[in-house]
Amino acid sequence: MPPSPGSGKSPATPQRLASMDAYRGFVMLLMAGEMVRLGAVADKMPADSVWHFLAHHQDHVEWQGCTLHDLIQPSFSFLVGLALPWSIASRQQSDQGFLRMFFHTLWRALALSALGIALRSTHASQTNFTFEDTLTQIGLGYTFLWLLAWRSVRTQVVALVVILIGYWAWFAAAPLPGPEFDPATVGVSADWMKQHGLSGFAAHWNKNANPAHHFEVWFLNWFPRAKTFLYNGGGYLTLSFIPTLGTMICGLLVGGWLRREDVPIGRRLFRIALFGLAGLGVGWILDRTGIAPVVKRIWTPSWVLFSGGWCCLLLSGFYLVADRLKQSWLTFPLQVVGMNSIFMYVTSHLWDGFFRDNLRTHLGKTFWADYFGVYAPAVEGAAVLSIFWAMCWWLWKKRLFIRI
């Protein structure tokens, strides 16, 4: 951990972790990989279990559970916390004072939130004030995370526990809707409830029938809107930034542990992997017992633990390959993207259609179907994704790194 402002200690010169860039690149490619439409291929081959398995993990679960695609946002949030000890140490090496770093933190939090809103408003008739996407969720919690980075590990752990238990207790104590409640009034059909609705104690975490949803309706209607906000169709919530902060604290704790040069690296990796397994186990037990279901869309406390466990295990694997075994030939394609993650995030949201349309213009509208048949949607998407990767490689080659 970086020393507190008044400690007088000078942190060791930070070294950039290849594993951090590789993991971040992996996450960005998973996100941008939506353009490689595996589901469109699976739909054309209903009997092929492999394609349906791949398509399943390229999409989010409807409510309870987890796919590989669901790990994108927690991984991105975890990595923000993971990188913070290195970021603070680097700024201290540049003789930046506490106040200067603090105001940069405020600016970064605002910029992330504003960028998230701007991307959500693309092609809209007016600003779409929503705060549930990855960038705004990180932006809302980032200043709190930065302040915690200056505190002791004990304080960080206490903050994490308070967030998890407090957020759980708020949902658990809220009264359940009465028998007269019609889920259709909040955008939840009867068929959806039959397939994905939670019952018993777990019903406190049902879609658009929880206390954070009530806050959402009150809060978002303070902003100018084309029509009154009634519900989020996906069940996403602004206040999920609170447990998302818990995910970022998990990354902060792991980052501080990784920087402990007084501890052998093997022991550091073992403990991170052990924490990962513990998070998976506890999250799974809370979900199976109905105490706290694993629901990514509303970032339940059990989701913080379950997804945080996966993040720890993924980081351990990337660290072993990239930083311990130095197998850069395996991780380089990921690092190129990871070092320009904001660029990949923005371009994949804005330019996917632009490049797809231009490829069709120059190659012919039936080119992909003529040459690749049922696999055309995936091959076309892979071609567009390759263009994005090439752009990241060009930026890396020129040593141009876009950061906030």
C-alpha positions in Angstrom: 0.0 0.0 0.0 1.2 3.6 -0.6 2.2 5.3 2.6 -0.1 7.9 4.1 0.6 11.5 3.2 2.3 12.4 6.5 4.3 9.2 6.9 7.4 10.5 5.3 8.1 7.2 3.6 9.0 7.0 0.0 7.4 4.1 -2.0 9.5 1.9 -4.2 9.5 2.8 -7.8 6.5 1.1 -9.3 6.9 -1.5 -12.0 4.1 -2.0 -14.5 2.6 -5.4 -14.3 2.2 -7.2 -17.6 -0.5 -9.4 -16.1 -2.6 -6.3 -15.2 -2.5 -5.2 -18.9 -3.1 -8.7 -20.1 -6.1 -9.2 -17.8 -7.5 -5.8 -18.8 -7.0 -6.6 -22.5 -8.8 -9.9 -22.0 -11.8 -8.1 -20.4 -11.9 -5.5 -23.2 -11.8 -8.2 -25.9 -14.6 -10.1 -24.2 -16.7 -6.9 -24.2 -15.9 -5.9 -27.8 -16.3 -9.6 -28.7 -20.1 -9.1 -28.7 -19.7 -8.1 -32.3 -18.5 -11.7 -33.0 -22.1 -12.8 -32.9 -21.9 -16.4 -31.7 -25.6 -16.4 -30.8 -26.5 -15.8 -34.5 -24.4 -18.8 -35.5 -25.9 -21.0 -32.7 -29.4 -20.1 -33.9 -28.7 -21.6 -37.3 -27.3 -24.8 -35.7 -29.9 -25.7 -33.0 -28.4 -29.2 -32.5 -24.8 -28.0 -32.0 -24.1 -28.0 -28.3 -20.7 -26.4 -28.6 -22.0 -23.3 -30.4 -24.8 -22.9 -27.9 -22.3 -23.2 -25.0 -20.2 -20.5 -26.6 -23.2 -18.3 -27.3 -24.4 -18.8 -23.7 -21.2 -17.4 -22.3 -21.2 -14.4 -24.7 -24.5 -13.2 -23.1 -25.7 -12.2 -19.7 -27.9 -14.4 -17.6 -31.4 -13.1 -17.2 -31.1 -12.7 -13.5 -29.6 -15.2 -11.1 -26.3 -16.9 -12.0 -23.2 -16.2 -13.9 -21.7 -16.5 -17.4 -18.2 -15.5 -18.6 -19.8 -12.4 -20.1 -21.1 -11.4 -16.7 -17.5 -11.2 -15.4 -16.6 -8.3 -17.7 -17.9 -5.5 -15.5 -16.6 -6.9 -12.2 -13.2 -7.6 -13.7 -13.0 -4.0 -15.0 -14.0 -2.7 -11.6 -11.6 -5.1 -9.8 -8.8 -3.9 -12.0 -9.5 -0.2 -11.1 -8.8 -1.1 -7.5 -5.9 -3.4 -8.3 -4.1 -0.6 -10.3 -4.6 2.1 -7.7 -1.6 1.3 -5.4 0.7 1.5 -8.5 -1.0 4.7 -9.7 -0.5 6.5 -6.3 3.1 5.3 -6.0 3.8 6.6 -9.5 2.4 10.0 -8.7 4.3 10.1 -5.5 7.5 9.4 -7.4 6.6 12.4 -9.5 6.4 14.6 -6.4 2.7 15.1 -6.7 1.1 16.3 -3.4 -2.0 14.9 -1.8 -4.2 17.8 -2.8 -3.1 17.6 -6.4 -3.8 13.9 -6.5 -7.1 14.4 -4.8 -8.3 17.0 -7.3 -7.1 14.7 -10.2 -9.2 11.9 -8.6 -12.3 14.1 -8.5 -11.7 15.0 -12.2 -11.3 11.4 -13.1 -14.4 10.3 -11.3 -16.4 13.1 -13.0 -14.9 12.3 -16.5 -15.7 8.6 -16.2 -19.3 9.3 -15.2 -19.7 11.9 -17.9 -18.2 9.5 -20.6 -20.6 6.8 -19.5 -23.6 9.1 -19.8 -22.4 10.4 -23.2 -22.0 6.8 -24.6 -25.5 5.9 -23.3 -26.8 9.0 -25.0 -25.5 8.2 -28.5 -28.1 8.7 -31.2 -30.6 9.8 -28.5 -32.7 12.9 -28.9 -31.5 14.3 -25.5 -29.0 13.4 -22.8 -29.8 10.0 -21.3 -29.2 10.4 -17.6 -28.6 6.9 -16.4 -25.9 5.8 -14.0 -25.9 2.0 -14.1 -23.2 1.3 -16.8 -19.7 0.3 -16.1 -18.0 3.7 -16.4 -20.5 5.7 -14.3 -20.6 3.0 -11.6 -16.8 3.2 -11.3 -16.9 7.0 -11.5 -19.5 7.2 -8.6 -17.3 5.1 -6.3 -13.8 6.1 -7.4 -13.2 9.0 -5.0 -14.2 6.8 -2.0 -11.9 4.1 -3.3 -9.0 6.6 -3.6 -9.5 7.9 -0.1 -9.6 4.3 1.2 -6.3 3.6 -0.6 -4.6 5.9 2.0 -5.9 4.0 4.9 -4.7 0.8 6.6 -5.6 -2.6 5.3 -7.7 -3.1 8.4 -9.8 0.0 7.5 -10.2 -1.2 3.9 -11.4 -4.6 5.1 -13.8 -3.0 7.6 -15.2 -0.8 4.8 -15.7 -3.9 2.6 -17.6 -5.8 5.4 -19.7 -2.7 6.2 -20.7 -2.3 2.5 -21.6 -6.0 2.1 -23.5 -6.4 5.3 -25.2 -3.0 5.2 -26.3 -3.3 1.6 -27.6 -6.8 2.2 -29.5 -5.7 5.4 -31.1 -2.8 3.6 -32.6 -5.2 1.0 -33.4 -7.9 3.5 -35.3 -5.5 5.8 -37.4 -4.0 3.1 -41.0 -5.2 3.0 -41.9 -7.5 0.2 -44.6 -6.4 -2.3 -48.1 -7.5 -1.3 -50.4 -9.9 -3.1 -51.9 -7.0 -5.0 -48.6 -6.1 -6.6 -48.5 -6.6 -10.4 -45.0 -7.1 -11.7 -46.1 -5.9 -15.2 -46.3 -2.4 -13.8 -42.5 -2.4 -13.5 -41.8 -4.1 -16.8 -41.7 -7.7 -15.5 -43.9 -10.1 -17.4 -45.6 -13.1 -15.7 -43.7 -15.5 -18.0 -40.4 -13.9 -16.9 -41.3 -14.2 -13.2 -42.1 -17.9 -13.7 -38.7 -18.6 -15.3 -36.5 -16.2 -13.3 -38.3 -14.8 -10.4 -37.0 -15.5 -6.9 -39.2 -16.8 -4.1 -39.1 -17.0 -0.3 -36.5 -14.8 1.5 -34.6 -14.4 -1.8 -37.6 -12.5 -3.2 -36.1 -9.4 -1.6 -33.8 -9.3 -4.6 -36.4 -9.6 -7.3 -36.2 -7.5 -10.4 -37.7 -3.9 -10.0 -39.2 -5.0 -6.6 -36.5 -3.9 -4.2 -35.6 -0.7 -2.3 -32.9 0.4 -4.7 -35.4 0.3 -7.5 -37.7 2.7 -5.5 -34.7 5.0 -5.1 -34.1 4.7 -8.9 -37.6 5.9 -9.7 -37.3 8.9 -7.3 -33.7 9.8 -8.3 -33.8 9.6 -12.1 -37.0 11.7 -12.4 -35.0 14.6 -11.1 -33.3 14.8 -14.4 -34.8 16.1 -17.7 -36.4 13.2 -19.5 -38.6 12.7 -22.6 -41.0 10.8 -20.3 -41.4 9.8 -16.7 -38.9 7.1 -15.6 -40.9 4.1 -14.3 -38.3 1.2 -14.4 -35.1 -0.1 -15.9 -35.9 -2.9 -18.4 -32.9 -4.8 -17.3 -33.3 -4.2 -13.6 -30.1 -2.3 -13.4 -29.7 0.3 -10.5 -27.7 3.4 -9.8 -27.1 2.4 -6.2 -25.3 -0.7 -7.4 -22.2 1.6 -7.3 -22.1 0.9 -3.5 -21.5 -2.9 -3.8 -19.4 -2.1 -6.9 -17.2 -0.1 -4.6 -16.9 -3.4 -2.7 -15.6 -5.1 -5.8 -13.0 -2.3 -6.3 -11.9 -2.6 -2.7 -11.3 -6.3 -3.3 -9.0 -5.2 -6.1 -7.3 -2.6 -3.9 -6.6 -5.2 -1.2 -5.2 -7.6 -3.8 -3.1 -4.8 -5.3 -1.7 -3.9 -1.9 -0.8 -7.5 -1.2 0.9 -8.0 -4.6 3.1 -5.0 -3.9 4.4 -6.6 -0.7 8.0 -7.2 -1.8 8.8 -8.5 1.7 6.7 -11.6 1.0 7.8 -14.3 -1.5 5.8 -14.1 -4.7 4.8 -17.7 -4.4 3.1 -17.0 -1.1 1.4 -13.9 -2.5 0.0 -15.8 -5.4 -1.1 -18.7 -3.2 -3.0 -16.3 -0.9 -4.7 -14.5 -3.8 -5.8 -17.8 -5.3 -7.0 -18.9 -1.8 -9.0 -15.7 -1.5 -10.5 -16.4 -4.9 -11.6 -19.9 -3.9 -13.0 -18.6 -0.6 -15.0 -15.9 -2.4 -16.4 -18.4 -4.9 -17.4 -20.7 -2.1 -19.0 -18.2 0.2 -20.8 -16.5 -2.7 -22.1 -19.9 -3.9 -23.3 -20.9 -0.4 -25.1 -17.6 0.1 -26.8 -18.1 -3.3 -27.8 -21.7 -2.8 -29.2 -21.1 0.7 -31.2 -18.1 -0.5 -29.6 -15.8 2.0 -28.3 -13.6 -0.8 -28.8 -14.7 -4.4 -26.0 -14.1 -6.9 -27.4 -11.4 -9.2 -25.0 -9.4 -11.3 -27.6 -6.9 -12.6 -28.2 -5.5 -9.1 -24.7 -6.4 -7.7 -25.8 -8.3 -4.7 -23.3 -8.8 -1.9 -23.0 -12.5 -2.8 -22.2 -11.3 -6.4 -19.3 -9.2 -5.0 -17.8 -12.3 -3.4 -18.5 -14.7 -6.2 -17.3 -12.5 -9.0 -14.4 -11.3 -6.9 -13.4 -14.9 -6.4 -13.2 -15.3 -10.2 -11.3 -12.1 -10.5 -8.7 -13.3 -8.1 -8.3 -16.6 -9.9 -8.1 -15.0 -13.3 -5.5 -12.5 -12.0 -3.4 -15.3 -10.5 -3.4 -17.1 -13.8 -2.4 -14.0 -15.8 0.3 -13.1 -13.2 1.8 -16.6 -13.4 2.0 -16.6 -17.2 2.9 -12.9 -17.8 5.0 -11.8 -14.8 6.3 -15.1 -13.3 6.9 -17.3 -16.4 7.4 -14.3 -18.7 5.5 -15.9 -21.6 4.9 -12.6 -23.4 4.2 -14.3 -26.7 1.0 -15.5 -25.1 -0.1 -12.3 -23.5 1.1 -9.7 -25.9 -2.1 -9.6 -28.0 -4.0 -8.9 -24.8 -1.5 -6.3 -23.4 -1.8 -4.3 -26.6 -5.5 -3.8 -25.9 -5.1 -3.6 -22.1 -2.8 -0.6 -22.4 -5.5 1.3 -24.4 -8.6 0.0 -22.7 -10.5 3.3 -22.7 -9.9 3.6 -26.5 -11.2 0.1 -27.0 -14.2 0.7 -24.8 -15.2 3.8 -26.6 -14.5 2.7 -30.2 -16.3 -0.6 -29.8 -19.4 1.3 -28.6 -19.3 4.0 -31.4 -17.6 2.5 -34.5 -18.8 -1.1 -34.7 -21.5 -0.3 -37.2 -19.3 2.1 -39.1 -16.7 -0.5 -39.9 -19.3 -3.3 -40.4 -21.1 -1.2 -43.0 -17.9 -0.2 -44.8 -16.8 -3.8 -45.1 -20.1 -4.6 -46.6 -19.8 -1.7 -49.0 -16.4 -2.6 -50.3 -16.6 -6.4 -50.2 -20.3 -6.7 -51.1 -23.3 -7.2 -49.0 -23.4 -10.9 -49.5 -19.6 -11.5 -49.3 -19.7 -13.1 -45.8 -22.6 -15.3 -46.5 -21.3 -16.4 -49.9 -17.9 -17.5 -48.5 -18.7 -18.5 -44.9 -22.3 -19.6 -44.9 -23.8 -20.1 -41.4 -20.6 -18.8 -39.8 -20.9 -15.5 -41.6 -22.0 -13.4 -38.5 -19.1 -14.6 -36.5 -16.5 -14.2 -39.2 -17.7 -10.7 -40.1 -17.6 -9.7 -36.4 -14.1 -11.2 -36.0 -13.0 -9.1 -39.0 -14.3 -5.9 -37.4 -12.7 -6.9 -34.0 -9.4 -7.4 -35.9 -9.6 -3.8 -37.1 -10.0 -2.6 -33.6 -7.1 -4.7 -32.4 -4.9 -3.3 -35.2 -5.8 0.2 -34.1 -4.7 -0.6 -30.6 -1.5 -2.1 -31.9 -0.8 1.0 -33.9 -1.3 3.2 -30.8 1.0 0.8 -28.9 3.6 1.0 -31.6 3.5 4.8 -31.5 3.6 4.7 -27.7 0.2 6.5 -27.6 -1.9 5.6 -24.6 -5.3 7.2 -24.0 -6.0 7.6 -20.3 -8.4 9.5 -18.1 
